[in-house]
């Protein structure tokens, strides 16, 4: 692609401004580990919420959303349940407050808070740290794959490197450069730099989304869209079979659907619902969203942060996705058809920008996408070293070292994690393969143990340890045993192996110390199966009341899931010119939002 001097200037100005702002803010991070990783719990919740939304607005995810909307039409609104994306709703409704009441720095010491600091608790603490680090490697590889593919299409220079017999492709060189720039201010400034730059980046992304949405709305008519897509593409509802035949429209899309393994769409949705309940009850994985929740000043602010992530992220992001998709459907089909069986759907997004965005705006949009990448990558890199430095080095090796020593080791840990994550990225097949492995296999190994830790008093430290070990082993080896099976359908096997480890570890060892359980229960106040612990607490403190909010929380979860779904489909209905459906979805969204205001927001407590 040939970028104008103006576009290149805008991009370079953005990159310089981001690094400068991040470095200026970084001075606040050097006081202590709490300031480095949590911002001293003094950053306003709405800034953390915008930062979290920006961190979830990543370039790899945007390319994936455009791919699934192009291929599956309105039914693509359900496919983010693969993550499952509505785990944010569970976090908003009750898990954010439960997590924040612990007062810890990362997810690993939370395990000690829950299970104690004896042998079993320490084993659980270590396995939680290992899972966090492995997931970070997966996410860095995911970002590496996405930003490299994106940058190599847009930037005009071939940066292929030949180091003796080793050849590094141009897209990988671009990824290395952008990751290096982002790492500079992230490693130096910790949470302060991450949040400060992400708020700036989110503003750029909002402008980018508005520009793309406007172009998509004005350049495409309803008749053009109807002529470009097969029957059923604009229908949100589905039966057991997908029944979406692209023959005569773009035949290679049928191969994509078959490759994904999503023809039995009803079975897929049922599996996503099954997985979603377990994975969402497990709570946030030990990554940047957990780090944001722990950085808030109070439990109620943690809940507000989660809601802001939902309400400010999805609508603008889906405006961008919808605008680029309709442009690609109407105007790019000849180029896509010419690729034949080699069609790479992950290039649809950059191709649409190259073709339709005018000079000047193109530079702004590319800066916006770079902002999306940099914000997500920075958030992940900031969260990761806490597990190595705070949860391993400080806890087990040097508990009384000076704060500056811990911060220096945090710098080193960040750099090492980035290098190893990049190495994983070199061997990744595609964004989609990484997405499915992270969401279905890796999270499958996480779900059972981390769901039971909230709701069952008898579930002990050894149960957690063996459940997580079983899950990690299963998520590593089970996909290789079924190479032709979509990863989502392997979730029950991985979950079952993890659950077996949970139950064996729990019932073959004694319960955890009652004092530890009482401390956790009184602080966290979860609902679930806690009757023996509740009775012990009540005997000491007759004023204590158990959490009776389960029925209300269930209702709010359903309301939150459908609210989130509306935020997906409203922009897509608007940009496909399905205006009656848009207004219906908007009315449902308004009603559900009002309900959540009364039944959730107004009843928040610390």
MOLINBEL-V279396 format. One record per residue. RES is the residue in one small letter. SS is DSSP state (H for helix, E for strand, - for the rest). PHI is phi in whole degrees, 0 to 359 (* if undefined). Layout:
BEGIN
res/ss/phi
RES/SS/PHI
RES/SS/PHI
END
This chain:
BEGIN
res/ss/phi
x/-/*
x/-/258
x/-/267
x/-/287
x/H/300
x/H/297
x/H/298
x/H/297
x/H/298
x/H/298
x/H/296
x/H/296
x/H/298
x/H/298
x/H/299
x/H/295
x/H/298
x/H/297
x/H/296
x/H/295
x/H/299
x/H/299
x/H/289
x/H/296
x/H/291
x/H/299
x/H/300
x/H/287
x/H/276
x/H/272
x/-/288
x/-/195
x/H/298
x/H/298
x/H/289
x/H/292
x/H/264
x/H/239
x/H/64
x/H/65
x/H/55
x/-/244
x/-/281
x/-/300
x/H/299
x/H/287
x/H/291
x/H/297
x/H/294
x/H/297
x/H/297
x/H/295
x/H/298
x/H/297
x/H/295
x/H/273
x/-/265
x/-/257
x/H/293
x/H/296
x/H/296
x/H/298
x/H/296
x/H/292
x/H/299
x/H/298
x/H/299
x/H/289
x/H/292
x/H/302
x/H/280
x/H/254
x/H/68
x/H/297
x/H/295
x/H/297
x/H/299
x/H/272
x/H/294
x/H/299
x/H/296
x/H/303
x/-/295
x/-/277
x/-/290
x/-/276
x/H/297
x/H/297
x/H/291
x/H/301
x/H/298
x/H/300
x/H/289
x/H/211
x/H/290
x/H/299
x/H/295
x/H/301
x/H/293
x/H/291
x/-/296
x/-/290
x/-/75
x/-/268
x/-/266
x/-/220
x/H/292
x/H/291
x/H/294
x/H/299
x/H/297
x/H/296
x/H/302
x/H/278
x/H/247
x/-/90
x/-/242
x/-/276
x/H/303
x/H/298
x/H/297
x/H/290
x/H/299
x/H/296
x/H/300
x/H/292
x/H/292
x/H/296
x/H/295
x/H/299
x/H/299
x/H/300
x/H/292
x/H/298
x/H/296
x/H/297
x/H/303
x/H/298
x/H/291
x/H/296
x/H/298
x/H/299
x/H/294
x/H/301
x/H/297
x/H/290
x/H/290
x/H/295
x/H/295
x/H/294
x/H/294
x/H/293
x/H/283
x/H/272
x/-/279
x/-/279
x/-/262
x/-/272
x/-/255
x/-/305
x/E/251
x/E/244
x/E/250
x/-/66
x/-/273
x/E/265
x/E/247
x/E/253
x/-/298
x/H/301
x/H/295
x/H/287
x/H/294
x/H/302
x/H/299
x/H/298
x/H/296
x/H/291
x/H/294
x/H/297
x/H/297
x/H/294
x/H/294
x/H/303
x/H/278
x/H/292
x/H/297
x/H/285
x/H/255
x/H/58
x/H/299
x/H/301
x/H/294
x/H/298
x/H/293
x/H/300
x/H/287
x/H/290
x/H/297
x/H/298
x/H/294
x/H/294
x/H/298
x/H/298
x/H/293
x/H/299
x/H/298
x/H/299
x/H/298
x/H/297
x/H/296
x/H/296
x/H/299
x/H/296
x/H/296
x/H/297
x/H/292
x/H/276
x/H/265
x/-/231
x/-/259
x/H/298
x/H/295
x/H/295
x/H/294
x/H/300
x/H/284
x/H/266
x/-/238
x/-/285
x/-/303
x/-/93
x/-/296
x/-/269
x/-/265
x/-/289
x/-/274
x/-/212
x/-/250
x/-/293
x/-/261
x/-/293
x/-/53
x/-/232
x/-/249
x/-/270
x/-/300
x/-/89
x/-/256
x/-/202
x/-/302
x/H/294
x/H/294
x/H/300
x/H/294
x/H/296
x/H/298
x/H/294
x/H/297
x/H/293
x/-/79
x/-/252
x/-/298
x/-/277
x/H/291
x/H/297
x/H/295
x/H/298
x/H/296
x/H/299
x/H/293
x/H/295
x/H/294
x/H/301
x/H/295
x/H/299
x/H/297
x/H/294
x/H/294
x/H/285
x/H/294
x/-/294
x/-/90
x/-/295
x/-/288
x/-/289
x/-/220
x/H/291
x/H/291
x/H/297
x/H/298
x/H/296
x/H/299
x/H/287
x/H/273
x/-/286
x/-/278
x/-/202
x/H/300
x/H/295
x/H/291
x/H/298
x/H/295
x/H/297
x/H/304
x/H/299
x/H/293
x/H/296
x/H/303
x/H/291
x/H/280
x/H/255
x/H/271
x/H/286
x/H/297
x/H/297
x/H/297
x/H/285
x/H/298
x/H/297
x/H/299
x/H/295
x/H/297
x/H/292
x/H/292
x/H/293
x/H/296
x/H/294
x/H/299
x/H/276
x/H/248
x/-/255
x/H/299
x/H/299
x/H/295
x/H/292
x/H/296
x/H/294
x/-/287
x/H/61
x/H/286
x/H/270
x/-/299
x/-/256
x/H/292
x/H/287
x/H/264
x/H/299
x/H/300
x/H/296
x/H/297
x/H/294
x/H/295
x/H/301
x/H/278
x/H/245
x/-/267
x/-/286
x/-/304
x/-/92
x/H/294
x/H/298
x/H/297
x/H/295
x/H/293
x/H/296
x/H/298
x/H/297
x/H/290
x/H/297
x/H/298
x/H/299
x/H/296
x/H/296
x/H/293
x/H/291
x/H/296
x/H/298
x/H/297
x/H/293
x/H/294
x/H/292
x/H/285
x/H/293
x/H/295
x/H/301
x/H/289
x/H/279
x/H/279
x/H/285
x/H/266
x/H/244
x/H/297
x/H/292
x/H/284
x/H/249
x/H/250
x/-/227
x/-/287
x/-/240
x/-/288
x/-/298
x/H/302
x/H/297
x/H/295
x/H/298
x/H/293
x/H/298
x/H/292
x/H/295
x/H/303
x/H/297
x/H/298
x/H/301
x/H/297
x/H/296
x/H/297
x/H/297
x/H/299
x/H/293
x/H/299
x/H/298
x/H/301
x/H/299
x/H/297
x/H/297
x/-/256
x/-/285
x/-/282
x/-/193
x/H/299
x/H/296
x/H/296
x/H/293
x/H/302
x/H/292
x/H/293
x/H/295
x/H/284
x/H/259
x/H/276
x/H/297
x/-/291
x/H/298
x/H/284
x/H/265
x/H/293
x/H/298
x/H/297
x/H/276
x/H/281
x/H/296
x/H/297
x/H/277
x/H/248
x/E/227
x/-/295
x/-/285
x/-/296
x/-/248
x/H/297
x/H/291
x/H/299
x/H/296
x/H/299
x/H/288
x/H/294
x/H/291
x/H/297
x/H/300
x/H/293
x/H/294
x/H/297
x/H/295
x/H/292
x/H/278
x/H/255
x/H/299
x/H/303
x/H/290
x/H/281
x/-/230
x/-/294
x/-/262
x/-/253
x/-/302
x/H/301
x/H/298
x/H/282
x/H/270
x/H/304
x/H/299
x/H/293
x/H/295
x/H/299
x/H/296
x/H/293
x/H/293
x/H/296
x/H/299
x/H/299
x/H/300
x/H/289
x/H/296
x/H/298
x/H/287
x/H/276
x/-/267
x/-/226
x/-/288
x/-/298
x/-/291
x/-/303
x/H/297
x/H/297
x/H/297
x/H/295
x/H/294
x/H/299
x/H/297
x/H/293
x/H/294
x/H/285
x/H/279
x/-/55
x/-/278
x/-/269
x/-/130
x/E/263
x/-/233
x/H/303
x/H/298
x/H/289
x/H/299
x/H/297
x/H/293
x/H/292
x/H/297
x/H/295
x/H/273
x/-/226
x/-/299
x/-/281
x/-/290
x/-/239
x/-/287
x/-/285
x/-/250
x/-/269
x/H/305
x/H/301
x/H/295
x/H/296
x/H/297
x/H/298
x/H/293
x/H/295
x/H/300
x/H/297
x/H/293
x/H/296
x/H/286
x/H/297
x/H/298
x/H/299
x/H/299
x/H/293
x/H/283
x/H/277
x/H/302
x/H/297
x/H/290
x/H/297
x/H/297
x/H/281
x/-/267
x/-/64
x/-/266
x/H/294
x/H/302
x/H/293
x/H/298
x/H/293
x/H/295
x/H/296
x/H/295
x/H/293
x/H/297
x/H/299
x/H/297
x/H/294
x/H/293
x/H/296
x/H/297
x/H/299
x/H/294
x/H/300
x/H/281
x/H/262
x/-/233
x/H/300
x/H/291
x/H/247
x/-/293
x/-/212
x/-/269
END
